[in-house]
Amino acid sequence: MKFSVVIPAHNEEGCIEGTLRSLVAELDRRRRDFEIVVVADHCTDSTEDLMDKISSNDPRIRWIRNGKAPGFGMAVRAGLDSYSGDAVAIFMADASDSPSDLCSYFEEIEKGAEAVFGSRFIKGSRVVDYPFHKLFLNRFVNLLIRSLFRHGLNDTTNAFKCYRREVIDGCRPFLSPHFNLTVEIPLKAYIRGYRFKVLPISWENRKTGLSKLKIREMGSRYFFIIIYCLLEKYMVGKDYRRI
C-alpha cells in the first residue's frame, strides 16, 4: 500500500528541511512505500529554493505550487488533487506533528480504517506549549462541534488526519479555502458514513516562523462550514451517504 503525505507550506524556510528530514527518517525506518507532496502556498521566502534542492536529492519528495488563491485550505486542496497514494495524510510543515504518529495512522489504515483522526486531548496524548488563548478557543469550538454532530471526536479542528483515497473522493467537492478545511473533511467523512479510528497523538508548538492561523479571521469561516455540514447531515445527508 502506498501512502502520500501532503504538507502545505507558506514561508517555512526555517523548518521545512528539518521536518522533511525527520519524516523521511521515520518512514524509512518503518519501511513504508511513500511520497511526500509539499505545496508551496505563495511563498515569498526561500521555501521554494529549498524544495528544489531537497526534491532533487530524493525522488519520493516533490513540490508543487498552489496556483489558486492563497490559503491553507487551497494549498491542501492542491495537494489532494496531486497525490498518487492509496491513502493520504495531511501533515504540518512546522514539525508540530509527530512522524511516529503518522506511521501509527498508516497502520490503522492497513488494518481497515477508512480514516484516522488524531486527538491531542485524550488519554495517551501529549501537548507541549499550546498558547492558552488558542487552547481555550480550541476547546470551545470542539465542544460545540461534538455537541452538534455527536460523532465522539473531541479534536475535529486538528489538521493532522489521514484518509483512504475513496474517502477523499467521496467527500468532494471541498468548499473551504482556509483552515476551516480541517473541519470540513472529517465532518463530511462522518456524515457520509466512512469508518474512522481515533488515536492519541503528540503536538508541539512551532519553534521557528509564525503561525498561519489567524483567529480573528477564521471565526466566521469555521462557523460557516460547521453550519453547512450540519445542514447536509440533517437535510440531505441520505443523498450523499454511501450505500
N, C-alpha and C positions, 0 to 999 in steps of 0.2 A: 504494500500500500504506500502510495506516495503522498507526502504531506507538504503543504505550502504554508509559508508564513508571510503575511502581509504586514509591512511596517510603514505607516505614514510618517513622513519626516519633513518638518518645516524648520529650517535653520538649526540643524542638530549637529553642527560641525564639532562641538565639544564632546559628544558622547556616542555618535553613531558607530564609529570604528570599534570602540570598546564593547558596545552592545553586540555587534555582529561577531566579534571575536569570541565572546563568551557563549553566544548562542550556537555558533558552529562547533565549538569545542564540545559542548554538551550533546548536541545532535550526533556528532561523530562518535562520541563515547558510547552512546546508546545504539549506534549502528542504524540510524534512520535514513531512509530514502527521502530526500527533502529538496526543496528550493526555497529561497528567500527572495521576496519581491519588495524592494524599498521604493516607496512612492515619494518623490521629491515634490513637495507642495509649495510651489512658487518661492523657492529659496533665494535669499539674497546674500548668503554667506558662501562658504566653500564646501557645503554638503555635497553638491553635485560633483565637484572635482574629486573629493574623497571617494565617492561612489564609483567614479570611473576607475580609480586606482584599485579599489577593493574588488570590484566585479571582474576586472581583467586578470586577477590572480586566482579567482575561484569561480568557475562557470556555474556553480549552484546558486550564486548570488547575482541578481540582476537588478537594475533600477529603471524606473520609468518616470516620466513627468506627469503630474496632474495637469492635463491640458484644459481643464474646465475651470470654473470659478474656484478661488482658494477656499480652503476649509477642511477640517479634519474629516468630515463625512465624505466630501467629494474625493479626497485623497484615498480613503479606504475603498470607496466605490470603484475608483480607477483600478486599484489592486484586485478587487473582486471580479473585475472584468478581464483581468490579465493572467490570473494564476492558472496553473496546469495540474495541480494535485487532485487526489480523490477527496481530500478534506483540507480545510484552510483555517488557520488561526490568525487572529489579529493581535499583534504584539507591539508594545510601545517602544519608541526609539530611545527613550530616556533611561532605559535599564531599570525602570521601576518594577517590571515583571521578572519572574524567575525562569530561566531556561529549564530548570529541573521540573517546575510545574508544567511547562509546556509539554515536556515529554510525558508527564502523567496524563495530560489531556489526550495525547495521541494513543496512549494505552487504553483509555476508556473508549475511544472511537473504535479501536480494533476489537474491543470486547462486545461492541454492538450499539453503543450510544450514538445517537444521531447528532447530538450537540453536547458540549461540555461547557459549563459555566463555573468560573471560579468565584469564590466568596472570600472577602477579606475579614468577614465578621461572623465566622462560625468556629466551633472548636477545632483547633489544629492550625488555624490561620495565624499570620504574623504581619503586623503593620508597624512600619518604622517612620517616624517623623511626619505624620499626617497633620497638615495645618488645621488648627482647631476649628476655624470658621468654615473651612471646607468639609471637615468631618461632620459638623453639626448639620449643614445643609444636605450632605450626602445621606445621613441617617433619616432626615425628614422626608426627602424625596423618595428614598427606597421604601420607607414605611408606607407612604401614600400609594406607591405602585403595588406593593404587596397587598394592601387592603383592597384595592380596586380589582386586581386580577386574580387573587387567591392562588398564585402559582407556586408558592413555597420558596421563592428565591428572595434573599434579602440584600442582594448586591447587583441588581439589574443594571445599574449605571456603569458598572465596571466594563471597560472596553475589552479586556483580555478574555476572549472566548474562542471556542473552536466549533466548527460546523462541517458536517459532510457536505459534499457538493450538491446533493439533491435538496438539502435544506436551504442553502443559499439560493438555488434556482427556484425553489418553491416559495420563497419569501419575497421575490421580486414582484413589482418594481419597488425600489427604495426611494424615499422622498427626502430624507434628512441630509442637508449639506454640511452640517456641523457635528458637534459631539452628541447631539440627540440621536445620531445613528446607532450609538451604543445601546440605546433603549429600544429603538425601532426593530432591529433584527431579532433580539431574543423574545420580545413580546409577540412578534409575528410568528416566530417558530413555535412558541407555546400555543397561540391561538389556532394555528394550523395543524396542531396535533403531533408534532415531532417529539421524540423521546429525548430527554436531556438528563445529564448527570451533573450534580453539584459537588465540587471539590474545594477543600480549604486551600488557600494559596498564600504566598508571601508577597508583600508590596513594600517598596522603599521609595521615599520621596527623591526626586531627581537631585543630583549633586552638581550638575552643570546646566547652563542655559536657563530659559524661562518657561514656565508652564504656559501652554497654549490655551488652556481652558479659562475663559473669562466669564465669571459667574454672572455679572450684570447683563451680559449679552445673551446668556444661554437660558435664563429662566423661562421666558415666553416660548422659546423653541422646544424645550423639554416638555412643557405643559401641552403644547400643540400636539406633539407626537403621542403623548400619553392619551389625550382625548381621542385622537384619530384611531389609535389601536383599540381603545375601549369601544368606540362606535363599531369598528369591524367585529369585535368579539360578540357584541350583543345584537347587532342589526344585520350583518351579512356574513358572520363567521362561518355558517354552514356552507356558503357558496365557495369559500376558499379552503375549507378544511379538507385535507387529503382523504381519499377513500381507503 
